[in-house]
Amino acid sequence: MNRAILKTGLVAFVALGLAMPAMAQRDPAYEAARENGSIGEKPDGYLGIVGGGDGQLQRMVSDINLKRKQVYTDRASAEGSTVEQFAFTAGCNTISRTKPGEKYQAPDGSWKTRDSSPPVRDARCP
């Protein structure tokens, strides 16, 4: 793995570590959706809706993903990486931090429920 991806991963981890808890604290609907398995983390660094979702859930996920993309865009530019690289590394780190019972998307596209074992992540994750 090259240094740029590792550096991007560290920055993504820090950026999401600061940005995502703040989003969760502001929106109890986000926490509820995570807890009940309606949403989950995706390898591309964005939230996904597990199964169908109503308009309110879709708007919430879209809003959070727009905010994430802004963070990724700003940080990628500052670090000299692409938005996609930064988002991918952030996705790896965010999936790593899921808690038992939370949903995440495996590299094959299937939705998994985190248990006590490590999540299934993309082999390219740092």
C-alpha positions as a printed Julia matrix, in Angstrom:
126×3 Matrix{Float64}:
   0.0     0.0    0.0
   1.47    3.36  -0.88
   2.11    6.18   1.56
  -0.49    8.48   0.01
  -3.29    6.0    0.71
  -2.07    5.41   4.26
  -1.82    9.15   4.89
  -5.26    9.64   3.36
  -6.58    6.89   5.63
  -5.28    8.57   8.75
  -6.72   11.92   7.74
 -10.05   10.32   6.8
 -10.2     8.54  10.13
  -9.61   11.79  12.01
 -12.03   13.79   9.84
 -14.82   11.28  10.22
 -14.05   10.77  13.86
 -14.75   14.45  14.39
 -17.6    14.93  11.91
 -19.76   11.83  12.34
 -20.37   11.91  16.12
 -21.47   15.52  15.81
 -24.0    14.54  13.13
 -25.3    11.7   15.25
 -25.73   13.93  18.3
 -27.71   16.47  16.28
 -30.14   13.99  14.8
 -31.78   11.34  16.99
 -33.37    9.9   13.83
 -29.85    9.01  12.63
 -29.1     7.11  15.83
 -32.46    5.34  15.7
 -31.93    4.32  12.07
 -28.47    2.93  12.89
 -29.8     1.04  15.89
 -32.77   -0.48  14.08
 -30.73   -1.49  11.02
 -32.45    0.82   8.53
 -29.12    2.33   7.47
 -25.57    1.1    7.32
 -22.06    2.09   6.37
 -20.85    1.39   2.84
 -17.29    0.72   1.63
 -17.39    3.86  -0.5
 -17.55    6.04   2.63
 -21.24    6.87   2.44
 -24.37    5.71   4.23
 -26.74    3.32   2.57
 -30.35    2.4    3.15
 -30.8    -1.27   4.0
 -33.87   -2.43   2.09
 -36.52    0.16   1.35
 -36.84    3.44   3.12
 -39.45    6.12   3.38
 -38.93    9.64   2.06
 -37.8    10.98   5.42
 -35.11    8.31   5.75
 -33.98    8.87   2.17
 -33.7    12.63   2.76
 -31.73   12.11   5.97
 -29.27    9.72   4.31
 -28.91   12.03   1.32
 -28.24   15.01   3.6
 -25.61   13.14   5.62
 -23.96   11.86   2.43
 -23.8    15.39   1.01
 -22.1    16.55   4.21
 -19.68   13.64   4.08
 -18.86   14.39   0.45
 -18.07   17.98   1.4
 -15.71   16.79   4.16
 -14.1    14.31   1.77
 -13.73   16.94  -0.94
 -12.15   19.46   1.4
  -9.8    16.98   3.04
  -8.83   15.24  -0.22
  -7.91   18.57  -1.75
  -5.84   19.51   1.29
  -4.07   16.15   1.3
  -3.5    15.85  -2.45
  -5.66   12.77  -2.97
  -8.86   12.19  -4.88
 -12.29   12.4   -3.29
 -12.82    8.73  -4.17
  -9.58    7.64  -2.46
 -10.38    9.67   0.62
 -14.0     8.42   0.75
 -12.91    4.79   0.29
 -10.42    5.01   3.14
 -13.01    6.74   5.31
 -15.43    3.91   4.48
 -12.85    1.33   5.57
 -12.37    3.13   8.86
 -16.05    3.78   9.48
 -16.92    0.12   8.87
 -14.16   -0.84  11.31
 -15.82    1.32  13.97
 -19.31   -0.15  13.58
 -20.69   -1.6   16.78
 -22.29   -5.01  17.23
 -25.82   -4.89  15.88
 -25.11   -2.14  13.33
 -25.31   -2.77   9.58
 -22.51   -2.41   7.05
 -22.08   -3.38   3.43
 -19.53   -6.09   2.67
 -17.29   -5.87  -0.42
 -19.66   -8.22  -2.29
 -22.53   -5.74  -1.83
 -24.43   -7.75   0.76
 -25.56   -6.13   3.99
 -24.1    -7.64   7.15
 -24.94   -7.13  10.78
 -21.84   -6.53  12.84
 -21.23   -9.1   15.54
 -18.32   -9.42  17.94
 -15.92  -10.43  15.16
 -14.16   -7.94  12.87
 -16.28   -6.75   9.94
 -15.69   -8.08   6.43
 -13.8    -5.28   4.65
 -12.3    -4.72   1.24
  -8.83   -6.26   0.93
  -7.51   -2.83  -0.13
  -8.43   -1.24   3.2
  -5.47    0.13   5.12
